[in-house]
Amino acid sequence: MTPQELRAFCLSFNEAVEDFPFRPEISVFKVLGKLFALTTLDAKPLTVNLKCAPEDAIRLRGEHPGLIAPGYHMNKRHWNTVTADGDLPDRLLRELIEDSYDLVVAGLPRAERLRLDRA
């Protein structure tokens, strides 16, 4: 997945926005103010931090060593750092991004979740 494809996919979700709260080169993708993906789009290799259910996080790290690791500078129980421009299939990467978005949305207040469903 290219950096442009990663950005476009993250922004394709309802109410998703790109923000730069840390430094101009660090893209933070949020839904209603909550982070679901964090990346430096010009990094080599391209990696992205994604939220993950704890049991899935451990399983994915075991299935894809070197491509999926505990989240860099994140809560390692709930976040993985995923190498996006390596041998990981784009389909799996898209599923992981969507899962991250869905986990964040699931944690939003009910009224905000309902608003997203209508968008």
N, C-alpha and C positions, 0 to 999 in steps of 0.2 A: 504494500500500500504506500502510495506516495504521500508526502506531507499535504499536498493539496486535496487528495482524496480523503485523508484523515480529517482535515478541517471541514470539508464539505459534509462528510457523513455525520460528524458530531453536531453540526449546525442543522441537520435535517430533522431533528426531533422537535416536537412541540415546545415552544418557548425557550429553546436552547440559545444561548448567547456565548460569545467569546469575550473574555475579559483578560486584563493584564495587571492583576493586583500586586505581583511580586517584582517583575522586571519586564521590560518591553518584549523580550525574546521568549518569555514563558507564557504560552497560551493556556488559559484556564477556561474550560467549557463548563457552563453552569445551566441549571434549570431552576428558575424561580429563586435565584441567589445561592443555590447549593451546588457544589462541585461534583461533577461526575467523570471528568477526564482532565488530565494535566499533562502537557507535553512542551518540549522545545522543538518546534517544527523544523529547524535547520540543523538539529543534532545528527551526528553520525555515530552510531546507528540511531535511527528514529525509534524512540521509545515513548510509551504513553502509560501513565498511572491510571488504573481503573479500579473502581470499587467492585468487591466480589464477596459473595457469601463465604464465611470462614471455611466451611467444609469443602467448597469448590476451589477456594484459593489454594489449599494444600494439595488437592488432587491435581489441579492444573500445573502447579510447579513440578510435581513428580512426573507428569506426562510430557512436559515440555521443558526439560532442564536447559538452562542457557538462554531460553527464549521468554520464559515467564519466571519472575523472581519476586520475592517479597517487596512490597511497595517502598521505593526509595523516598526517604523523608516522610513516610506516611505510617499510619497504624498498620503494621504488618499482618495483623489478623484479618483486616478487612480490605486491604488494598494490595494489588499486584502491579509490578512494572512489567510491561509487555513489550518485547522488541517487535516493532511493526514492519520493518523493512527486511526481515530475515526469512527464515524458512517456515514461519507460521502461516498457514493458509489464510488468505484474505477473508474467506467466509467465517472462519473461527474468530478472527479479529473483530469483524463486524458484530458477531454474536456477543463477544465479550463487552464491546462498547455499549450495545443495546442493553445487556444485562446490567451494566453499571448505571446507565440512565434509569432503568426500571427500578433498581434498588433504591436510588435516591428519591425517585418519585414516590415510591411506596412509603418512605419516611416523612413525606410532606403531610401537613394537616389535610383533613378530608376535603375541606372547601377548596383548597388549592389543587388537589388531585381531580376533583370534579371539574374545575375550570380547565385543566389540561385536557380532560376527556372531550370537552366541548370545542376545544381549539382545533 
